[in-house]
Amino acid sequence: MLNIVEEIIFNFSNNKSLYIGEGLTMAEHMIQTAMLAEKNNCSDDLICSSLLHDYGHFVLEDPNQLVSDHIDGNHEIICANYLKTFFSNKIIEPILLHVDAKKYLARNKKYFNSLSEASKVSLKLQGGIMSNNEAEQFEQNKNYKNAIKLRRFDEDAKKQNIKIKKIEDYKELLISKII
Ligand SMILES: [Fe+2]
């Protein structure tokens, strides 16, 4: 089971591709997200969710995996399905809900305006702003508040040229969270 930790470290270390439209790599973005969770004294589980929330992009980049175009947009589902064998639901659910959290928060004008251009474009592709009914449904999820926290860290974790940790710094945490 420790192989998944090695795989995660390998994928983070070898990720040279840019996060589309944001000017930093996906690995840098995810580590920044985890650093914000740490800074805000979040639980180890939420730090782990933050670190892995876009891991679906690495799963998609795996050349050995045949992925059809139509599921390409659902990176949070791909990520959750892939990682749920290895991590608890407390870690997986905020990952699974982090796109819905954006659709939920976007009901607020100020939040919507704060989104980056790339994020506004993807919001549309992800189904747009939630209706009141959908928002009520969303609040039924046990971990929805953590998904919202993750989402806010996600939005802030797009800074360029700041000092960031290495993926190896999270190795112990990842190992401790394997189920
Ligand atoms: Fe993200």
Backbone and ligand atoms as CSV (ligand in chain L), in Angstrom:
chain,resi,resn,atom,element,x,y,z
A,1,MET,N,N,0.813,-1.220,0.000
A,1,MET,CA,C,0.000,0.000,0.000
A,1,MET,C,C,0.853,1.279,0.000
A,2,LEU,N,N,2.081,1.129,0.478
A,2,LEU,CA,C,2.947,2.305,0.484
A,2,LEU,C,C,3.297,2.753,-0.931
A,3,ASN,N,N,3.078,1.846,-1.894
A,3,ASN,CA,C,3.360,2.201,-3.280
A,3,ASN,C,C,2.616,3.437,-3.749
A,4,ILE,N,N,1.420,3.643,-3.231
A,4,ILE,CA,C,0.645,4.818,-3.652
A,4,ILE,C,C,1.363,6.100,-3.221
A,5,VAL,N,N,2.006,6.065,-2.054
A,5,VAL,CA,C,2.747,7.250,-1.598
A,5,VAL,C,C,3.927,7.507,-2.528
A,6,GLU,N,N,4.615,6.431,-2.898
A,6,GLU,CA,C,5.727,6.576,-3.854
A,6,GLU,C,C,5.220,7.128,-5.183
A,7,GLU,N,N,4.067,6.632,-5.602
A,7,GLU,CA,C,3.488,7.097,-6.868
A,7,GLU,C,C,3.130,8.582,-6.808
A,8,ILE,N,N,2.542,8.980,-5.681
A,8,ILE,CA,C,2.167,10.389,-5.509
A,8,ILE,C,C,3.414,11.267,-5.573
A,9,ILE,N,N,4.445,10.854,-4.847
A,9,ILE,CA,C,5.691,11.630,-4.826
A,9,ILE,C,C,6.307,11.690,-6.228
A,10,PHE,N,N,6.279,10.572,-6.918
A,10,PHE,CA,C,6.814,10.542,-8.292
A,10,PHE,C,C,6.042,11.506,-9.191
A,11,ASN,N,N,4.722,11.446,-9.135
A,11,ASN,CA,C,3.914,12.296,-10.018
A,11,ASN,C,C,4.071,13.782,-9.715
A,12,PHE,N,N,4.156,14.111,-8.430
A,12,PHE,CA,C,4.368,15.516,-8.073
A,12,PHE,C,C,5.745,15.976,-8.567
A,13,SER,N,N,6.747,15.131,-8.346
A,13,SER,CA,C,8.123,15.506,-8.691
A,13,SER,C,C,8.323,15.641,-10.196
A,14,ASN,N,N,7.579,14.877,-10.959
A,14,ASN,CA,C,7.768,14.881,-12.414
A,14,ASN,C,C,6.771,15.746,-13.169
A,15,ASN,N,N,5.943,16.460,-12.443
A,15,ASN,CA,C,4.942,17.293,-13.088
A,15,ASN,C,C,5.556,18.622,-13.529
A,16,LYS,N,N,5.803,18.722,-14.812
A,16,LYS,CA,C,6.377,19.972,-15.320
A,16,LYS,C,C,5.325,20.780,-16.095
A,17,SER,N,N,4.166,20.171,-16.311
A,17,SER,CA,C,3.172,20.877,-17.115
A,17,SER,C,C,2.481,21.954,-16.289
A,18,LEU,N,N,2.123,23.028,-16.961
A,18,LEU,CA,C,1.482,24.140,-16.278
A,18,LEU,C,C,0.017,23.839,-15.992
A,19,TYR,N,N,-0.453,24.418,-14.916
A,19,TYR,CA,C,-1.867,24.381,-14.581
A,19,TYR,C,C,-2.537,25.332,-15.569
A,20,ILE,N,N,-3.396,24.801,-16.385
A,20,ILE,CA,C,-3.926,25.552,-17.529
A,20,ILE,C,C,-4.445,26.934,-17.125
A,21,GLY,N,N,-3.840,27.930,-17.736
A,21,GLY,CA,C,-4.287,29.302,-17.530
A,21,GLY,C,C,-3.823,29.962,-16.246
A,22,GLU,N,N,-3.013,29.273,-15.426
A,22,GLU,CA,C,-2.660,29.861,-14.137
A,22,GLU,C,C,-1.170,30.174,-13.960
A,23,GLY,N,N,-0.315,29.666,-14.845
A,23,GLY,CA,C,1.102,30.037,-14.787
A,23,GLY,C,C,1.927,29.379,-13.693
A,24,LEU,N,N,1.467,28.277,-13.150
A,24,LEU,CA,C,2.291,27.489,-12.225
A,24,LEU,C,C,1.964,26.020,-12.477
A,25,THR,N,N,2.783,25.122,-11.933
A,25,THR,CA,C,2.483,23.713,-12.214
A,25,THR,C,C,1.367,23.227,-11.288
A,26,MET,N,N,0.747,22.138,-11.710
A,26,MET,CA,C,-0.308,21.537,-10.905
A,26,MET,C,C,0.241,21.113,-9.538
A,27,ALA,N,N,1.458,20.583,-9.543
A,27,ALA,CA,C,2.074,20.149,-8.278
A,27,ALA,C,C,2.277,21.349,-7.345
A,28,GLU,N,N,2.782,22.461,-7.893
A,28,GLU,CA,C,2.977,23.667,-7.070
A,28,GLU,C,C,1.642,24.156,-6.516
A,29,HIS,N,N,0.628,24.111,-7.362
A,29,HIS,CA,C,-0.710,24.555,-6.946
A,29,HIS,C,C,-1.251,23.691,-5.793
A,30,MET,N,N,-1.097,22.389,-5.902
A,30,MET,CA,C,-1.634,21.512,-4.851
A,30,MET,C,C,-0.849,21.657,-3.541
A,31,ILE,N,N,0.468,21.823,-3.659
A,31,ILE,CA,C,1.270,22.014,-2.437
A,31,ILE,C,C,0.908,23.344,-1.773
A,32,GLN,N,N,0.719,24.388,-2.583
A,32,GLN,CA,C,0.287,25.676,-2.007
A,32,GLN,C,C,-1.052,25.540,-1.296
A,33,THR,N,N,-1.943,24.740,-1.869
A,33,THR,CA,C,-3.261,24.528,-1.254
A,33,THR,C,C,-3.096,23.862,0.117
A,34,ALA,N,N,-2.241,22.854,0.180
A,34,ALA,CA,C,-1.978,22.164,1.453
A,34,ALA,C,C,-1.327,23.110,2.466
A,35,MET,N,N,-0.422,23.968,1.994
A,35,MET,CA,C,0.241,24.916,2.893
A,35,MET,C,C,-0.765,25.887,3.509
A,36,LEU,N,N,-1.770,26.279,2.721
A,36,LEU,CA,C,-2.807,27.171,3.242
A,36,LEU,C,C,-3.662,26.449,4.290
A,37,ALA,N,N,-3.920,25.167,4.056
A,37,ALA,CA,C,-4.680,24.380,5.042
A,37,ALA,C,C,-3.894,24.293,6.356
A,38,GLU,N,N,-2.585,24.126,6.236
A,38,GLU,CA,C,-1.732,24.072,7.440
A,38,GLU,C,C,-1.745,25.415,8.164
A,39,LYS,N,N,-1.601,26.474,7.389
A,39,LYS,CA,C,-1.562,27.824,7.950
A,39,LYS,C,C,-2.858,28.135,8.712
A,40,ASN,N,N,-3.948,27.581,8.237
A,40,ASN,CA,C,-5.252,27.818,8.864
A,40,ASN,C,C,-5.611,26.757,9.903
A,41,ASN,N,N,-4.567,26.045,10.367
A,41,ASN,CA,C,-4.738,25.048,11.434
A,41,ASN,C,C,-5.810,24.005,11.158
A,42,CYS,N,N,-5.895,23.578,9.932
A,42,CYS,CA,C,-6.868,22.537,9.584
A,42,CYS,C,C,-6.376,21.169,10.052
A,43,SER,N,N,-7.286,20.219,10.070
A,43,SER,CA,C,-6.941,18.853,10.482
A,43,SER,C,C,-5.974,18.227,9.464
A,44,ASP,N,N,-5.278,17.186,9.913
A,44,ASP,CA,C,-4.400,16.459,8.994
A,44,ASP,C,C,-5.182,15.913,7.799
A,45,ASP,N,N,-6.413,15.493,8.070
A,45,ASP,CA,C,-7.244,14.979,6.973
A,45,ASP,C,C,-7.466,16.046,5.898
A,46,LEU,N,N,-7.790,17.263,6.337
A,46,LEU,CA,C,-8.060,18.319,5.352
A,46,LEU,C,C,-6.776,18.789,4.652
A,47,ILE,N,N,-5.661,18.720,5.364
A,47,ILE,CA,C,-4.372,19.044,4.724
A,47,ILE,C,C,-4.122,18.030,3.597
A,48,CYS,N,N,-4.430,16.782,3.900
A,48,CYS,CA,C,-4.261,15.711,2.905
A,48,CYS,C,C,-5.214,15.918,1.713
A,49,SER,N,N,-6.466,16.235,1.995
A,49,SER,CA,C,-7.425,16.509,0.910
A,49,SER,C,C,-6.905,17.644,0.040
A,50,SER,N,N,-6.399,18.686,0.685
A,50,SER,CA,C,-5.918,19.861,-0.049
A,50,SER,C,C,-4.739,19.493,-0.947
A,51,LEU,N,N,-3.838,18.703,-0.400
A,51,LEU,CA,C,-2.650,18.289,-1.146
A,51,LEU,C,C,-3.015,17.460,-2.376
A,52,LEU,N,N,-4.082,16.686,-2.269
A,52,LEU,CA,C,-4.408,15.728,-3.331
A,52,LEU,C,C,-5.607,16.134,-4.180
A,53,HIS,N,N,-6.158,17.344,-3.957
A,53,HIS,CA,C,-7.484,17.635,-4.522
A,53,HIS,C,C,-7.537,17.613,-6.054
A,54,ASP,N,N,-6.435,17.899,-6.716
A,54,ASP,CA,C,-6.430,17.874,-8.187
A,54,ASP,C,C,-5.647,16.677,-8.725
A,55,TYR,N,N,-5.450,15.678,-7.891
A,55,TYR,CA,C,-4.636,14.529,-8.304
A,55,TYR,C,C,-5.237,13.827,-9.526
A,56,GLY,N,N,-6.522,14.021,-9.749
A,56,GLY,CA,C,-7.174,13.457,-10.931
A,56,GLY,C,C,-6.471,13.843,-12.226
A,57,HIS,N,N,-5.862,15.032,-12.248
A,57,HIS,CA,C,-5.138,15.456,-13.457
A,57,HIS,C,C,-3.941,14.549,-13.728
A,58,PHE,N,N,-3.314,14.078,-12.649
A,58,PHE,CA,C,-2.180,13.161,-12.827
A,58,PHE,C,C,-2.662,11.785,-13.268
A,59,VAL,N,N,-3.814,11.397,-12.759
A,59,VAL,CA,C,-4.373,10.102,-13.175
A,59,VAL,C,C,-4.678,10.167,-14.667
A,60,LEU,N,N,-5.231,11.308,-15.087
A,60,LEU,CA,C,-5.552,11.485,-16.507
A,60,LEU,C,C,-4.311,11.523,-17.373
A,61,GLU,N,N,-3.222,12.056,-16.796
A,61,GLU,CA,C,-1.993,12.173,-17.585
A,61,GLU,C,C,-1.270,10.845,-17.741
A,62,ASP,N,N,-1.721,9.848,-16.990
A,62,ASP,CA,C,-1.098,8.542,-17.074
A,62,ASP,C,C,-1.306,7.955,-18.465
A,63,PRO,N,N,-0.233,7.798,-19.243
A,63,PRO,CA,C,-0.388,7.335,-20.624
A,63,PRO,C,C,-0.906,5.904,-20.719
A,64,ASN,N,N,-0.781,5.169,-19.623
A,64,ASN,CA,C,-1.239,3.785,-19.648
A,64,ASN,C,C,-2.742,3.656,-19.437
A,65,GLN,N,N,-3.323,4.772,-19.075
A,65,GLN,CA,C,-4.749,4.716,-18.780
A,65,GLN,C,C,-5.572,5.300,-19.927
A,66,LEU,N,N,-6.469,4.513,-20.422
A,66,LEU,CA,C,-7.304,4.992,-21.514
A,66,LEU,C,C,-8.489,5.747,-20.943
A,67,VAL,N,N,-8.524,6.998,-21.252
A,67,VAL,CA,C,-9.621,7.809,-20.730
A,67,VAL,C,C,-10.322,8.482,-21.903
A,68,SER,N,N,-11.603,8.296,-21.979
A,68,SER,CA,C,-12.323,8.911,-23.092
A,68,SER,C,C,-12.556,10.392,-22.805
A,69,ASP,N,N,-12.709,11.151,-23.868
A,69,ASP,CA,C,-12.793,12.607,-23.759
A,69,ASP,C,C,-13.909,13.086,-22.842
A,70,HIS,N,N,-15.021,12.385,-22.871
A,70,HIS,CA,C,-16.179,12.947,-22.163
A,70,HIS,C,C,-16.056,12.930,-20.645
A,71,ILE,N,N,-15.136,12.141,-20.084
A,71,ILE,CA,C,-14.997,12.227,-18.628
A,71,ILE,C,C,-13.827,13.126,-18.221
A,72,ASP,N,N,-13.173,13.675,-19.228
A,72,ASP,CA,C,-12.002,14.518,-18.976
A,72,ASP,C,C,-12.291,15.658,-17.997
A,73,GLY,N,N,-13.479,16.227,-18.065
A,73,GLY,CA,C,-13.814,17.376,-17.212
A,73,GLY,C,C,-14.042,17.017,-15.759
A,74,ASN,N,N,-14.337,15.757,-15.486
A,74,ASN,CA,C,-14.712,15.394,-14.108
A,74,ASN,C,C,-13.507,14.979,-13.272
A,75,HIS,N,N,-12.532,15.882,-13.167
A,75,HIS,CA,C,-11.294,15.470,-12.502
A,75,HIS,C,C,-11.499,15.125,-11.028
A,76,GLU,N,N,-12.492,15.771,-10.381
A,76,GLU,CA,C,-12.707,15.502,-8.952
A,76,GLU,C,C,-13.271,14.092,-8.737
A,77,ILE,N,N,-14.072,13.623,-9.698
A,77,ILE,CA,C,-14.653,12.273,-9.589
A,77,ILE,C,C,-13.576,11.226,-9.875
A,78,ILE,N,N,-12.793,11.493,-10.914
A,78,ILE,CA,C,-11.690,10.588,-11.259
A,78,ILE,C,C,-10.732,10.470,-10.072
A,79,CYS,N,N,-10.434,11.615,-9.485
A,79,CYS,CA,C,-9.514,11.656,-8.345
A,79,CYS,C,C,-10.071,10.859,-7.171
A,80,ALA,N,N,-11.325,11.127,-6.811
A,80,ALA,CA,C,-11.933,10.456,-5.662
A,80,ALA,C,C,-12.007,8.944,-5.894
A,81,ASN,N,N,-12.418,8.549,-7.081
A,81,ASN,CA,C,-12.519,7.115,-7.376
A,81,ASN,C,C,-11.164,6.427,-7.293
A,82,TYR,N,N,-10.169,7.136,-7.767
A,82,TYR,CA,C,-8.824,6.565,-7.782
A,82,TYR,C,C,-8.249,6.444,-6.364
A,83,LEU,N,N,-8.458,7.472,-5.557
A,83,LEU,CA,C,-7.794,7.520,-4.248
A,83,LEU,C,C,-8.572,6.864,-3.113
A,84,LYS,N,N,-9.842,6.569,-3.348
A,84,LYS,CA,C,-10.661,6.080,-2.225
A,84,LYS,C,C,-10.243,4.695,-1.717
A,85,THR,N,N,-9.499,3.976,-2.522
A,85,THR,CA,C,-8.952,2.688,-2.065
A,85,THR,C,C,-7.893,2.898,-0.994
A,86,PHE,N,N,-7.280,4.064,-0.995
A,86,PHE,CA,C,-6.111,4.288,-0.144
A,86,PHE,C,C,-6.356,5.224,1.039
A,87,PHE,N,N,-7.360,6.117,0.903
A,87,PHE,CA,C,-7.578,7.119,1.953
A,87,PHE,C,C,-9.040,7.101,2.423
A,88,SER,N,N,-9.263,7.561,3.657
A,88,SER,CA,C,-10.605,7.515,4.246
A,88,SER,C,C,-11.549,8.528,3.577
A,89,ASN,N,N,-12.824,8.309,3.837
A,89,ASN,CA,C,-13.841,9.181,3.264
A,89,ASN,C,C,-13.710,10.639,3.723
A,90,LYS,N,N,-13.197,10.814,4.929
A,90,LYS,CA,C,-12.983,12.176,5.452
A,90,LYS,C,C,-12.031,12.958,4.553
A,91,ILE,N,N,-11.095,12.249,3.952
A,91,ILE,CA,C,-10.142,12.886,3.030
A,91,ILE,C,C,-10.741,12.970,1.627
A,92,ILE,N,N,-11.446,11.931,1.228
A,92,ILE,CA,C,-11.955,11.865,-0.142
A,92,ILE,C,C,-13.130,12.820,-0.385
A,93,GLU,N,N,-14.039,12.939,0.588
A,93,GLU,CA,C,-15.259,13.716,0.308
A,93,GLU,C,C,-14.997,15.203,-0.016
A,94,PRO,N,N,-14.153,15.883,0.741
A,94,PRO,CA,C,-13.877,17.283,0.346
A,94,PRO,C,C,-13.283,17.393,-1.070
A,95,ILE,N,N,-12.516,16.373,-1.474
A,95,ILE,CA,C,-11.970,16.369,-2.841
A,95,ILE,C,C,-13.119,16.233,-3.839
A,96,LEU,N,N,-13.980,15.276,-3.558
A,96,LEU,CA,C,-15.111,15.009,-4.452
A,96,LEU,C,C,-16.021,16.227,-4.581
A,97,LEU,N,N,-16.131,16.997,-3.486
A,97,LEU,CA,C,-17.079,18.125,-3.472
A,97,LEU,C,C,-16.444,19.469,-3.805
A,98,HIS,N,N,-15.160,19.513,-4.110
A,98,HIS,CA,C,-14.533,20.831,-4.237
A,98,HIS,C,C,-14.977,21.593,-5.476
A,99,VAL,N,N,-15.472,20.880,-6.485
A,99,VAL,CA,C,-16.027,21.586,-7.648
A,99,VAL,C,C,-17.442,22.089,-7.321
A,100,ASP,N,N,-18.224,21.236,-6.666
A,100,ASP,CA,C,-19.551,21.669,-6.224
A,100,ASP,C,C,-19.447,22.869,-5.284
A,101,ALA,N,N,-18.411,22.890,-4.466
A,101,ALA,CA,C,-18.227,24.003,-3.527
A,101,ALA,C,C,-18.064,25.325,-4.284
A,102,LYS,N,N,-17.398,25.272,-5.416
A,102,LYS,CA,C,-17.256,26.491,-6.224
A,102,LYS,C,C,-18.615,26.925,-6.763
A,103,LYS,N,N,-19.374,25.965,-7.249
A,103,LYS,CA,C,-20.705,26.266,-7.788
A,103,LYS,C,C,-21.621,26.809,-6.690
A,104,TYR,N,N,-21.389,26.341,-5.465
A,104,TYR,CA,C,-22.162,26.786,-4.295
A,104,TYR,C,C,-21.756,28.215,-3.921
A,105,LEU,N,N,-20.455,28.438,-3.814
A,105,LEU,CA,C,-19.955,29.753,-3.390
A,105,LEU,C,C,-20.204,30.828,-4.435
A,106,ALA,N,N,-20.274,30.425,-5.698
A,106,ALA,CA,C,-20.433,31.400,-6.797
A,106,ALA,C,C,-21.786,32.103,-6.763
A,107,ARG,N,N,-22.707,31.616,-5.917
A,107,ARG,CA,C,-23.968,32.333,-5.742
A,107,ARG,C,C,-23.703,33.726,-5.162
A,108,ASN,N,N,-22.572,33.831,-4.482
A,108,ASN,CA,C,-22.164,35.128,-3.926
A,108,ASN,C,C,-21.377,35.922,-4.980
A,109,LYS,N,N,-21.883,37.120,-5.293
A,109,LYS,CA,C,-21.296,37.945,-6.366
A,109,LYS,C,C,-19.821,38.243,-6.127
A,110,LYS,N,N,-19.517,38.580,-4.875
A,110,LYS,CA,C,-18.151,38.952,-4.533
A,110,LYS,C,C,-17.197,37.768,-4.783
A,111,TYR,N,N,-17.640,36.576,-4.387
A,111,TYR,CA,C,-16.829,35.382,-4.628
A,111,TYR,C,C,-16.665,35.158,-6.128
A,112,PHE,N,N,-17.775,35.258,-6.841
A,112,PHE,CA,C,-17.734,35.028,-8.293
A,112,PHE,C,C,-16.723,35.966,-8.949
A,113,ASN,N,N,-16.786,37.250,-8.575
A,113,ASN,CA,C,-15.883,38.225,-9.180
A,113,ASN,C,C,-14.425,37.971,-8.826
A,114,SER,N,N,-14.205,37.292,-7.699
A,114,SER,CA,C,-12.830,37.044,-7.266
A,114,SER,C,C,-12.185,35.875,-8.020
A,115,LEU,N,N,-12.982,35.110,-8.730
A,115,LEU,CA,C,-12.432,33.950,-9.447
A,115,LEU,C,C,-11.505,34.383,-10.584
A,116,SER,N,N,-10.480,33.588,-10.814
A,116,SER,CA,C,-9.597,33.868,-11.952
A,116,SER,C,C,-10.378,33.602,-13.244
A,117,GLU,N,N,-9.882,34.140,-14.342
A,117,GLU,CA,C,-10.585,33.962,-15.624
A,117,GLU,C,C,-10.730,32.477,-15.968
A,118,ALA,N,N,-9.638,31.720,-15.755
A,118,ALA,CA,C,-9.668,30.279,-16.070
A,118,ALA,C,C,-10.720,29.575,-15.209
A,119,SER,N,N,-10.829,30.019,-13.971
A,119,SER,CA,C,-11.773,29.398,-13.053
A,119,SER,C,C,-13.221,29.734,-13.428
A,120,LYS,N,N,-13.418,30.945,-13.952
A,120,LYS,CA,C,-14.768,31.322,-14.420
A,120,LYS,C,C,-15.172,30.475,-15.627
A,121,VAL,N,N,-14.220,30.247,-16.506
A,121,VAL,CA,C,-14.497,29.420,-17.689
A,121,VAL,C,C,-14.854,27.995,-17.261
A,122,SER,N,N,-14.063,27.436,-16.329
A,122,SER,CA,C,-14.338,26.053,-15.925
A,122,SER,C,C,-15.652,25.955,-15.145
A,123,LEU,N,N,-16.010,27.006,-14.430
A,123,LEU,CA,C,-17.300,27.009,-13.708
A,123,LEU,C,C,-18.454,26.758,-14.688
A,124,LYS,N,N,-18.381,27.427,-15.802
A,124,LYS,CA,C,-19.422,27.255,-16.826
A,124,LYS,C,C,-19.463,25.804,-17.304
A,125,LEU,N,N,-18.266,25.271,-17.592
A,125,LEU,CA,C,-18.175,23.889,-18.078
A,125,LEU,C,C,-18.648,22.881,-17.033
A,126,GLN,N,N,-18.529,23.278,-15.768
A,126,GLN,CA,C,-18.908,22.363,-14.683
A,126,GLN,C,C,-20.387,22.478,-14.309
A,127,GLY,N,N,-21.125,23.260,-15.075
A,127,GLY,CA,C,-22.565,23.327,-14.842
A,127,GLY,C,C,-23.063,24.647,-14.273
A,128,GLY,N,N,-22.145,25.589,-14.006
A,128,GLY,CA,C,-22.542,26.925,-13.576
A,128,GLY,C,C,-22.956,27.019,-12.106
A,129,ILE,N,N,-23.456,28.200,-11.750
A,129,ILE,CA,C,-23.824,28.511,-10.360
A,129,ILE,C,C,-24.996,27.632,-9.890
A,130,MET,N,N,-24.958,27.210,-8.632
A,130,MET,CA,C,-26.027,26.356,-8.092
A,130,MET,C,C,-27.330,27.127,-7.905
A,131,SER,N,N,-28.437,26.421,-8.068
A,131,SER,CA,C,-29.743,26.980,-7.707
A,131,SER,C,C,-29.888,26.838,-6.187
A,132,ASN,N,N,-30.917,27.488,-5.619
A,132,ASN,CA,C,-31.137,27.365,-4.173
A,132,ASN,C,C,-31.380,25.919,-3.766
A,133,ASN,N,N,-32.115,25.207,-4.601
A,133,ASN,CA,C,-32.375,23.797,-4.331
A,133,ASN,C,C,-31.104,22.973,-4.284
A,134,GLU,N,N,-30.271,23.202,-5.289
A,134,GLU,CA,C,-28.993,22.485,-5.353
A,134,GLU,C,C,-28.122,22.832,-4.144
A,135,ALA,N,N,-28.174,24.095,-3.735
A,135,ALA,CA,C,-27.377,24.530,-2.582
A,135,ALA,C,C,-27.845,23.813,-1.317
A,136,GLU,N,N,-29.156,23.679,-1.166
A,136,GLU,CA,C,-29.695,22.962,-0.003
A,136,GLU,C,C,-29.234,21.505,0.003
A,137,GLN,N,N,-29.277,20.915,-1.162
A,137,GLN,CA,C,-28.804,19.528,-1.321
A,137,GLN,C,C,-27.337,19.413,-0.920
A,138,PHE,N,N,-26.570,20.367,-1.402
A,138,PHE,CA,C,-25.128,20.376,-1.134
A,138,PHE,C,C,-24.855,20.408,0.371
A,139,GLU,N,N,-25.663,21.179,1.090
A,139,GLU,CA,C,-25.474,21.313,2.541
A,139,GLU,C,C,-25.815,20.033,3.293
A,140,GLN,N,N,-26.414,19.072,2.618
A,140,GLN,CA,C,-26.710,17.781,3.261
A,140,GLN,C,C,-25.453,16.913,3.380
A,141,ASN,N,N,-24.431,17.223,2.617
A,141,ASN,CA,C,-23.199,16.433,2.679
A,141,ASN,C,C,-22.485,16.658,4.009
A,142,LYS,N,N,-22.052,15.560,4.599
A,142,LYS,CA,C,-21.426,15.603,5.907
A,142,LYS,C,C,-20.193,16.520,5.937
A,143,ASN,N,N,-19.429,16.479,4.875
A,143,ASN,CA,C,-18.164,17.227,4.856
A,143,ASN,C,C,-18.207,18.486,3.994
A,144,TYR,N,N,-19.409,19.053,3.833
A,144,TYR,CA,C,-19.487,20.180,2.892
A,144,TYR,C,C,-18.705,21.402,3.377
A,145,LYS,N,N,-18.640,21.589,4.697
A,145,LYS,CA,C,-17.897,22.758,5.204
A,145,LYS,C,C,-16.396,22.625,4.912
A,146,ASN,N,N,-15.912,21.400,5.015
A,146,ASN,CA,C,-14.504,21.181,4.677
A,146,ASN,C,C,-14.265,21.355,3.178
A,147,ALA,N,N,-15.257,20.981,2.379
A,147,ALA,CA,C,-15.131,21.188,0.925
A,147,ALA,C,C,-15.048,22.682,0.614
A,148,ILE,N,N,-15.812,23.490,1.346
A,148,ILE,CA,C,-15.775,24.939,1.141
A,148,ILE,C,C,-14.420,25.515,1.558
A,149,LYS,N,N,-13.918,25.031,2.705
A,149,LYS,CA,C,-12.583,25.481,3.130
A,149,LYS,C,C,-11.552,25.140,2.052
A,150,LEU,N,N,-11.587,23.887,1.597
A,150,LEU,CA,C,-10.643,23.450,0.563
A,150,LEU,C,C,-10.744,24.362,-0.661
A,151,ARG,N,N,-11.975,24.652,-1.048
A,151,ARG,CA,C,-12.207,25.504,-2.227
A,151,ARG,C,C,-11.554,26.868,-2.081
A,152,ARG,N,N,-11.666,27.456,-0.890
A,152,ARG,CA,C,-11.092,28.787,-0.682
A,152,ARG,C,C,-9.556,28.736,-0.723
A,153,PHE,N,N,-8.980,27.658,-0.161
A,153,PHE,CA,C,-7.521,27.506,-0.253
A,153,PHE,C,C,-7.124,27.327,-1.723
A,154,ASP,N,N,-7.918,26.522,-2.423
A,154,ASP,CA,C,-7.699,26.246,-3.849
A,154,ASP,C,C,-7.609,27.561,-4.642
A,155,GLU,N,N,-8.563,28.448,-4.408
A,155,GLU,CA,C,-8.577,29.734,-5.138
A,155,GLU,C,C,-7.346,30.588,-4.832
A,156,ASP,N,N,-6.862,30.498,-3.592
A,156,ASP,CA,C,-5.723,31.328,-3.174
A,156,ASP,C,C,-4.375,30.722,-3.544
A,157,ALA,N,N,-4.395,29.466,-3.976
A,157,ALA,CA,C,-3.138,28.732,-4.165
A,157,ALA,C,C,-2.648,28.808,-5.603
A,158,LYS,N,N,-2.625,30.011,-6.144
A,158,LYS,CA,C,-2.207,30.164,-7.538
A,158,LYS,C,C,-1.129,31.228,-7.676
A,159,LYS,N,N,-0.376,31.399,-6.583
A,159,LYS,CA,C,0.657,32.435,-6.577
A,159,LYS,C,C,1.924,31.920,-7.261
A,160,GLN,N,N,2.561,32.827,-7.986
A,160,GLN,CA,C,3.803,32.451,-8.652
A,160,GLN,C,C,4.984,33.006,-7.868
A,161,ASN,N,N,6.105,32.313,-7.978
A,161,ASN,CA,C,7.342,32.764,-7.340
A,161,ASN,C,C,7.261,32.935,-5.834
A,162,ILE,N,N,6.506,32.089,-5.152
A,162,ILE,CA,C,6.601,32.088,-3.695
A,162,ILE,C,C,7.293,30.789,-3.278
A,163,LYS,N,N,7.908,30.824,-2.112
A,163,LYS,CA,C,8.638,29.642,-1.659
A,163,LYS,C,C,7.640,28.566,-1.239
A,164,ILE,N,N,7.744,27.421,-1.851
A,164,ILE,CA,C,6.824,26.350,-1.475
A,164,ILE,C,C,7.573,25.105,-1.005
A,165,LYS,N,N,6.848,24.309,-0.242
A,165,LYS,CA,C,7.426,23.074,0.292
A,165,LYS,C,C,7.652,22.054,-0.816
A,166,LYS,N,N,8.352,20.993,-0.456
A,166,LYS,CA,C,8.540,19.882,-1.391
A,166,LYS,C,C,7.506,18.810,-1.073
A,167,ILE,N,N,7.170,18.011,-2.058
A,167,ILE,CA,C,6.211,16.928,-1.829
A,167,ILE,C,C,6.744,15.958,-0.760
A,168,GLU,N,N,8.070,15.805,-0.700
A,168,GLU,CA,C,8.665,14.912,0.308
A,168,GLU,C,C,8.327,15.356,1.735
A,169,ASP,N,N,8.101,16.666,1.899
A,169,ASP,CA,C,7.751,17.166,3.234
A,169,ASP,C,C,6.414,16.591,3.717
A,170,TYR,N,N,5.630,16.062,2.796
A,170,TYR,CA,C,4.311,15.516,3.165
A,170,TYR,C,C,4.301,13.985,3.203
A,171,LYS,N,N,5.482,13.393,3.005
A,171,LYS,CA,C,5.535,11.930,2.923
A,171,LYS,C,C,5.010,11.256,4.191
A,172,GLU,N,N,5.476,11.723,5.350
A,172,GLU,CA,C,5.053,11.118,6.617
A,172,GLU,C,C,3.539,11.229,6.795
A,173,LEU,N,N,3.027,12.399,6.485
A,173,LEU,CA,C,1.574,12.616,6.605
A,173,LEU,C,C,0.818,11.653,5.713
A,174,LEU,N,N,1.252,11.547,4.457
A,174,LEU,CA,C,0.574,10.652,3.520
A,174,LEU,C,C,0.608,9.206,4.022
A,175,ILE,N,N,1.772,8.779,4.484
A,175,ILE,CA,C,1.898,7.394,4.974
A,175,ILE,C,C,0.951,7.162,6.152
A,176,SER,N,N,0.869,8.164,7.020
A,176,SER,CA,C,0.037,8.002,8.232
A,176,SER,C,C,-1.453,7.937,7.897
A,177,LYS,N,N,-1.821,8.394,6.711
A,177,LYS,CA,C,-3.249,8.446,6.343
A,177,LYS,C,C,-3.713,7.294,5.440
A,178,ILE,N,N,-2.785,6.439,5.075
A,178,ILE,CA,C,-3.174,5.278,4.257
A,178,ILE,C,C,-4.042,4.322,5.086
A,179,ILE,N,N,-5.126,3.863,4.495
A,179,ILE,CA,C,-6.007,2.956,5.255
A,179,ILE,C,C,-5.675,1.485,4.960
L,1,LIG,FE,FE,-7.207,23.197,-7.543
